[in-house]
């Protein structure tokens, strides 16, 4: 239902919704990052709101504790030494 032409978001609408630039949305698309998109013709790109919401849910991260941060730093330092 939200893939009906009137419901689809333009890159500019998506950028506004996510508070990023249109250039960032374009870069995400060319880098294989960002929400799935629909190509309509040679130059028109649109985004289904449900796909955007799903993508946002997949990118939710929980903050780490100070102990986890210390452990991560210790592991990164050990990896650098091992090289």
C-alpha positions, 0 to 999 in steps of 0.5 A: 500500500505504501508503494503506491506512487503518491506515497513514495518519498523523493530523495529530497523528502527522505533527506529532509525526514532524516535531516541529512543532505540530498547529497548524503542520500545520493552517496548512500545509494551509490555506496550500497548503504541507506534504505532500499530504493525504487528506480522509476525510469532512468533517473527517478528514484523513490523510497517507500516509507515502510522500507525507510522505517525498516532500515531505521529499525535495523540501524538502532544501536544501544549505547555501550557501558564504560566497561564495554568501551574499555574492553573494546579499546583493549582489544583494538590495542592488542590487534594493533600490537599483533600486526 
